[in-house]
Amino acid sequence: MAVVHRTVFRFEYADPERAQLVQRSLRPELDDIDGDRTTATLSRDGAVLTLTVEARDLVALRAGCNTWATLTNVAEAVSI
C-alpha cells in the first residue's frame, strides 16, 4: 500500500501501567482491522501511547481514525 496520508494520535496516561493496559487492549485489533487502504501501528513510551493511522486516501483515513478513536475510547473505559 502506498501511504499518502497519516494521522498520529498521542494518548498520555497518569502512569505507564494504565498506558500498558490500553495498549494490550488495542494490540489484537491491529491485525484484525488493517485492510488494503488503511494500516495502523501502536507504540508506547512509558505513560504515552502513540497510534499512527496511515491510508491511501482521505476517506479511508477518516474511517480508520474514527475506528481507532472509538476502540481507544472503549479500551480506556474498560481498563480502569
Rosetta constraint file for C-alpha pairs under 8 A:
AtomPair CA 1 CA 36 HARMONIC 6.59 0.50
AtomPair CA 1 CA 37 HARMONIC 6.87 0.50
AtomPair CA 1 CA 56 HARMONIC 7.04 0.50
AtomPair CA 2 CA 55 HARMONIC 7.97 0.50
AtomPair CA 2 CA 56 HARMONIC 6.12 0.50
AtomPair CA 3 CA 54 HARMONIC 6.15 0.50
AtomPair CA 3 CA 55 HARMONIC 5.46 0.50
AtomPair CA 3 CA 56 HARMONIC 5.01 0.50
AtomPair CA 4 CA 54 HARMONIC 7.49 0.50
AtomPair CA 4 CA 55 HARMONIC 6.24 0.50
AtomPair CA 4 CA 56 HARMONIC 5.10 0.50
AtomPair CA 4 CA 57 HARMONIC 6.65 0.50
AtomPair CA 5 CA 54 HARMONIC 5.69 0.50
AtomPair CA 5 CA 55 HARMONIC 5.32 0.50
AtomPair CA 5 CA 56 HARMONIC 6.27 0.50
AtomPair CA 5 CA 57 HARMONIC 6.55 0.50
AtomPair CA 5 CA 58 HARMONIC 6.83 0.50
AtomPair CA 5 CA 61 HARMONIC 6.90 0.50
AtomPair CA 6 CA 52 HARMONIC 6.98 0.50
AtomPair CA 6 CA 53 HARMONIC 5.68 0.50
AtomPair CA 6 CA 54 HARMONIC 4.39 0.50
AtomPair CA 6 CA 55 HARMONIC 6.46 0.50
AtomPair CA 6 CA 61 HARMONIC 7.33 0.50
AtomPair CA 7 CA 52 HARMONIC 5.79 0.50
AtomPair CA 7 CA 53 HARMONIC 5.30 0.50
AtomPair CA 7 CA 54 HARMONIC 6.55 0.50
AtomPair CA 7 CA 61 HARMONIC 7.81 0.50
AtomPair CA 7 CA 65 HARMONIC 7.63 0.50
AtomPair CA 8 CA 50 HARMONIC 6.92 0.50
AtomPair CA 8 CA 51 HARMONIC 5.81 0.50
AtomPair CA 8 CA 52 HARMONIC 4.43 0.50
AtomPair CA 8 CA 53 HARMONIC 6.42 0.50
AtomPair CA 9 CA 50 HARMONIC 5.67 0.50
AtomPair CA 9 CA 51 HARMONIC 5.07 0.50
AtomPair CA 9 CA 52 HARMONIC 6.24 0.50
AtomPair CA 10 CA 48 HARMONIC 6.68 0.50
AtomPair CA 10 CA 49 HARMONIC 5.79 0.50
AtomPair CA 10 CA 50 HARMONIC 4.62 0.50
AtomPair CA 10 CA 51 HARMONIC 6.52 0.50
AtomPair CA 11 CA 48 HARMONIC 5.64 0.50
AtomPair CA 11 CA 49 HARMONIC 5.07 0.50
AtomPair CA 11 CA 50 HARMONIC 6.35 0.50
AtomPair CA 12 CA 19 HARMONIC 7.55 0.50
AtomPair CA 12 CA 47 HARMONIC 5.85 0.50
AtomPair CA 12 CA 48 HARMONIC 4.52 0.50
AtomPair CA 12 CA 49 HARMONIC 6.42 0.50
AtomPair CA 13 CA 18 HARMONIC 6.36 0.50
AtomPair CA 13 CA 19 HARMONIC 5.80 0.50
AtomPair CA 13 CA 47 HARMONIC 5.22 0.50
AtomPair CA 13 CA 48 HARMONIC 6.31 0.50
AtomPair CA 14 CA 18 HARMONIC 7.00 0.50
AtomPair CA 14 CA 47 HARMONIC 6.67 0.50
AtomPair CA 15 CA 19 HARMONIC 6.70 0.50
AtomPair CA 15 CA 46 HARMONIC 7.46 0.50
AtomPair CA 15 CA 47 HARMONIC 5.02 0.50
AtomPair CA 16 CA 20 HARMONIC 6.06 0.50
AtomPair CA 16 CA 46 HARMONIC 4.78 0.50
AtomPair CA 16 CA 47 HARMONIC 3.89 0.50
AtomPair CA 16 CA 48 HARMONIC 7.41 0.50
AtomPair CA 17 CA 21 HARMONIC 6.28 0.50
AtomPair CA 17 CA 47 HARMONIC 7.31 0.50
AtomPair CA 18 CA 22 HARMONIC 6.41 0.50
AtomPair CA 18 CA 47 HARMONIC 7.29 0.50
AtomPair CA 18 CA 79 HARMONIC 7.36 0.50
AtomPair CA 18 CA 80 HARMONIC 7.82 0.50
AtomPair CA 19 CA 23 HARMONIC 6.08 0.50
AtomPair CA 19 CA 44 HARMONIC 7.39 0.50
AtomPair CA 19 CA 46 HARMONIC 7.43 0.50
AtomPair CA 19 CA 47 HARMONIC 5.27 0.50
AtomPair CA 19 CA 48 HARMONIC 6.48 0.50
AtomPair CA 19 CA 49 HARMONIC 6.17 0.50
AtomPair CA 20 CA 24 HARMONIC 6.06 0.50
AtomPair CA 20 CA 44 HARMONIC 7.52 0.50
AtomPair CA 20 CA 47 HARMONIC 7.76 0.50
AtomPair CA 21 CA 25 HARMONIC 6.30 0.50
AtomPair CA 21 CA 79 HARMONIC 6.19 0.50
AtomPair CA 22 CA 26 HARMONIC 6.29 0.50
AtomPair CA 22 CA 72 HARMONIC 7.30 0.50
AtomPair CA 22 CA 75 HARMONIC 5.47 0.50
AtomPair CA 22 CA 76 HARMONIC 5.97 0.50
AtomPair CA 22 CA 79 HARMONIC 6.50 0.50
AtomPair CA 23 CA 27 HARMONIC 5.94 0.50
AtomPair CA 23 CA 42 HARMONIC 7.55 0.50
AtomPair CA 23 CA 43 HARMONIC 7.86 0.50
AtomPair CA 23 CA 44 HARMONIC 7.48 0.50
AtomPair CA 23 CA 49 HARMONIC 7.16 0.50
AtomPair CA 24 CA 28 HARMONIC 7.50 0.50
AtomPair CA 25 CA 75 HARMONIC 5.85 0.50
AtomPair CA 26 CA 30 HARMONIC 7.08 0.50
AtomPair CA 26 CA 71 HARMONIC 7.15 0.50
AtomPair CA 26 CA 72 HARMONIC 6.99 0.50
AtomPair CA 26 CA 75 HARMONIC 6.93 0.50
AtomPair CA 27 CA 42 HARMONIC 7.27 0.50
AtomPair CA 28 CA 32 HARMONIC 7.02 0.50
AtomPair CA 29 CA 33 HARMONIC 5.83 0.50
AtomPair CA 30 CA 34 HARMONIC 6.21 0.50
AtomPair CA 30 CA 39 HARMONIC 7.98 0.50
AtomPair CA 30 CA 40 HARMONIC 6.44 0.50
AtomPair CA 30 CA 41 HARMONIC 7.10 0.50
AtomPair CA 33 CA 39 HARMONIC 7.95 0.50
AtomPair CA 34 CA 38 HARMONIC 5.94 0.50
AtomPair CA 34 CA 39 HARMONIC 4.87 0.50
AtomPair CA 34 CA 40 HARMONIC 6.73 0.50
AtomPair CA 35 CA 39 HARMONIC 6.48 0.50
AtomPair CA 37 CA 55 HARMONIC 5.48 0.50
AtomPair CA 37 CA 56 HARMONIC 5.49 0.50
AtomPair CA 37 CA 57 HARMONIC 7.45 0.50
AtomPair CA 37 CA 60 HARMONIC 6.25 0.50
AtomPair CA 38 CA 53 HARMONIC 7.07 0.50
AtomPair CA 38 CA 54 HARMONIC 5.61 0.50
AtomPair CA 38 CA 55 HARMONIC 4.30 0.50
AtomPair CA 38 CA 56 HARMONIC 6.75 0.50
AtomPair CA 38 CA 60 HARMONIC 6.20 0.50
AtomPair CA 38 CA 61 HARMONIC 6.70 0.50
AtomPair CA 38 CA 64 HARMONIC 6.50 0.50
AtomPair CA 39 CA 53 HARMONIC 5.85 0.50
AtomPair CA 39 CA 54 HARMONIC 5.32 0.50
AtomPair CA 39 CA 55 HARMONIC 6.47 0.50
AtomPair CA 39 CA 64 HARMONIC 7.93 0.50
AtomPair CA 40 CA 51 HARMONIC 6.92 0.50
AtomPair CA 40 CA 52 HARMONIC 5.45 0.50
AtomPair CA 40 CA 53 HARMONIC 4.43 0.50
AtomPair CA 40 CA 54 HARMONIC 6.21 0.50
AtomPair CA 41 CA 51 HARMONIC 5.76 0.50
AtomPair CA 41 CA 52 HARMONIC 5.23 0.50
AtomPair CA 41 CA 53 HARMONIC 6.72 0.50
AtomPair CA 42 CA 49 HARMONIC 7.27 0.50
AtomPair CA 42 CA 50 HARMONIC 5.75 0.50
AtomPair CA 42 CA 51 HARMONIC 4.63 0.50
AtomPair CA 42 CA 52 HARMONIC 6.51 0.50
AtomPair CA 43 CA 49 HARMONIC 5.90 0.50
AtomPair CA 43 CA 50 HARMONIC 5.25 0.50
AtomPair CA 43 CA 51 HARMONIC 6.64 0.50
AtomPair CA 44 CA 48 HARMONIC 5.66 0.50
AtomPair CA 44 CA 49 HARMONIC 4.40 0.50
AtomPair CA 44 CA 50 HARMONIC 6.04 0.50
AtomPair CA 45 CA 49 HARMONIC 6.51 0.50
AtomPair CA 53 CA 61 HARMONIC 7.04 0.50
AtomPair CA 53 CA 64 HARMONIC 6.66 0.50
AtomPair CA 53 CA 65 HARMONIC 6.60 0.50
AtomPair CA 54 CA 61 HARMONIC 6.51 0.50
AtomPair CA 55 CA 60 HARMONIC 5.88 0.50
AtomPair CA 55 CA 61 HARMONIC 5.09 0.50
AtomPair CA 55 CA 64 HARMONIC 7.93 0.50
AtomPair CA 56 CA 60 HARMONIC 6.95 0.50
AtomPair CA 56 CA 61 HARMONIC 7.52 0.50
AtomPair CA 57 CA 61 HARMONIC 6.27 0.50
AtomPair CA 58 CA 62 HARMONIC 6.08 0.50
AtomPair CA 59 CA 63 HARMONIC 6.29 0.50
AtomPair CA 60 CA 64 HARMONIC 5.99 0.50
AtomPair CA 61 CA 65 HARMONIC 6.00 0.50
AtomPair CA 62 CA 66 HARMONIC 6.13 0.50
AtomPair CA 63 CA 67 HARMONIC 6.16 0.50
AtomPair CA 64 CA 68 HARMONIC 6.15 0.50
AtomPair CA 65 CA 69 HARMONIC 5.90 0.50
AtomPair CA 66 CA 70 HARMONIC 6.14 0.50
AtomPair CA 67 CA 71 HARMONIC 6.22 0.50
AtomPair CA 68 CA 72 HARMONIC 5.96 0.50
AtomPair CA 69 CA 73 HARMONIC 6.13 0.50
AtomPair CA 70 CA 74 HARMONIC 6.29 0.50
AtomPair CA 71 CA 75 HARMONIC 6.10 0.50
AtomPair CA 72 CA 76 HARMONIC 6.06 0.50
AtomPair CA 73 CA 77 HARMONIC 6.23 0.50
AtomPair CA 74 CA 78 HARMONIC 6.27 0.50
AtomPair CA 75 CA 79 HARMONIC 6.00 0.50
AtomPair CA 76 CA 80 HARMONIC 6.78 0.50
